[in-house]
């Protein structure tokens, strides 16, 4: 049986997932002569910030495996990890690009995965 702390963390992540559809997020990204691209680190920081703002909780640990190209419709998956190792998937979708500004939506999954034993 999982400890109560683990269950509470998963419940907390599920609550984040159910209510965490954020629209209208945008950030300036490096462009140079090509299409703009948001680094995976900057994307993870921005997702963590927006989730914390939405939930009123401290910034979660978020990792994103790849840079986000500034092309409408492009998606990437990031992972939110709780202190006990529980995880929640987060989808980031580019809604539009204006010059070097990438506008995107963030949607957390509705179900968390418990920590591996």
Helices and strands as residue ranges (DSSP letters): H 4-19, E 21-28, E 37-38, H 40-55, E 61-64, E 68-69, E 75-81, E 87-98, E 101-108
